[in-house]
């Protein structure tokens, strides 16, 4: 039997504000990260999972502030799940399968 307690999920939208992250094809990583994080946050809430989002707007967060918000959510418990969204740019090409 799994005796771990379920605490919650912290969803982090990487980058933000003055830090756009990767830039490619007119897209900014910070915007995609925020969209993904907002979707995950909303869906987890709908499922009844205790969830906190680190940033819910395009704001600049320094490393210390980001970590503070993460730890303020549910504390430094080993049962907390942290999902930090990052979408990198690359020069990959897709090959047709089949």
N, C-alpha and C positions, 0 to 999 in steps of 0.2 A: 504494500500500500504506500502511495506517495504521501508523505507527511508534510511536504512543504506547504507553507501557507501561501495563498494567492494575494498579492499586494496590489499591483497595478502595472500599467504601461505608461511610459513617458514617450511621447512622440516629438521628435526634434526635426524642425525644418532647417537643414543645414544652410549656412551662409546667411545672407540677408542684409538689407540696408546698404552700407558702403561696400560690402563684400558680395559681388555678384556671383562668385564661383565661376564655373566654366561658361564660356560664351561661344555659341556656334549657331549658324543659320538663323540669326536674329532672335535666338532664345537665350535666356539667362537662367542658369542653374538655380539661383535663389528662388525664382518664380515657380519653377517646376517642383522644387523641393517643398515649397509652401503649399502648392495645390495638393501634392501627394499627402503631406502631413495633415492638412485639413480634412481630406477624405478619410484617412485612417482614423483620425480622432472622432469624427462624426460616426463612422461605422462602428467603432469599438464602443462608443457611448450607446448606440442603438442596441448593441448586443448585451449591454449591462456590465461591460468591463470597466472597472475604475481606470480612468484615463486622464492624463494631463498633457496639454500641448505647450511646448516651450515658448514658441512665438507664433502669434496668430495674425501677424501683419508684417510688412516689409520694414523691419527695424534692425539696426546694427547691434549685435551682441558681442561683447568681448568674451574671451574664453572664460574668465572668472565669473561673469554674469550668467553665461550659459550653464556652467557647472552648478552655480548656486541655484538656478531655477530647476535644474534636473534634480538636485538633492532635496530641494524644498518640497517637491511633489510628493514623495513617499519616503523620504529619508534614504539612508545608505544601506538598504536592505538587499540581501542577495537574491531575493525573490522578485525584485522589481525588474521589469523588462524595459530596456531603452532601445528605441528604434530611431536612428539618426539617418535621415534621408539625404542622399547625395546622388546626383546624376552627372556623370562626367562626359565630357566631349571627347570624341576620338575620330580617327580616320578609317574606321573599319568599313569594310564592304561586305555585302551580304551575298552569299552564294545560293543559287537555287538548289533546293533539295529534290531528290526524287528521280 
